[in-house]
Amino acid sequence: MRTIVKISRYWKAVVSALAAGAGSLSVAVTDDTVTAAEGWAALCAVLAALGFTWAVPNRPASSGEDVQA
């Protein structure tokens, strides 16, 4: 049996933005310094993740699938 958890588009966007920012900054701090370019790249990754995740709608539950609220 497959269970689908309903996640609001707000939380989906926030989690994806945090993951993108953390991934970008983790690469940036490998040399113990974050340059301006690396900071801008992290900001762009966060904004892109927010925008793309916000734009893609959640898949509606089809009939026959269990949905937890």
Buried (B, 14 or more C-beta within 10 A) or exposed (E): EEEBEEEEEEEBBBEBBEBBBEEBBEEBEEEEEBEEEBEEBBEEBBEEBBEEBBEEEEEEEEEEEEEEE
